[in-house]
Amino acid sequence: MAWAAIVLVLVLMIPILAIVLDSEIGGAFARRISRGSSEDARLLTGRIEELETEVRYLSETLGSLQDETRFVRSLIEKPKEEPEAELGPVD
């Protein structure tokens, strides 16, 4: 009995759905969906470009910090040896 009710509802839904989709409401809904996806794509494209620029900047900054760290580490690990001053008679 329950199967018969489900089949009956499905059979009745097909023409109702066709009428709604063919109406002004269905057309407006389709236009909204298609317009929204292109706007979202433009927003995402802009956001991706911003993120790529930020990644480039951060990569350059990281490279600079690595160079500075190597330089400071070399100064710390190998202290400069100063020659001893020769003391002689002062005139």
Rosetta blueprint (number, residue, H / E / L):
1 M L
2 A H
3 W H
4 A H
5 A H
6 I H
7 V H
8 L H
9 V H
10 L H
11 V H
12 L H
13 M H
14 I H
15 P H
16 I H
17 L H
18 A H
19 I H
20 V H
21 L H
22 D H
23 S L
24 E H
25 I H
26 G H
27 G H
28 A H
29 F H
30 A H
31 R H
32 R H
33 I H
34 S H
35 R H
36 G H
37 S H
38 S H
39 E H
40 D H
41 A H
42 R H
43 L H
44 L H
45 T H
46 G H
47 R H
48 I H
49 E H
50 E H
51 L H
52 E H
53 T H
54 E H
55 V H
56 R H
57 Y H
58 L H
59 S H
60 E H
61 T H
62 L H
63 G H
64 S H
65 L H
66 Q H
67 D H
68 E H
69 T H
70 R H
71 F H
72 V H
73 R H
74 S H
75 L H
76 I H
77 E H
78 K L
79 P L
80 K L
81 E L
82 E L
83 P L
84 E L
85 A L
86 E L
87 L L
88 G L
89 P L
90 V L
91 D L
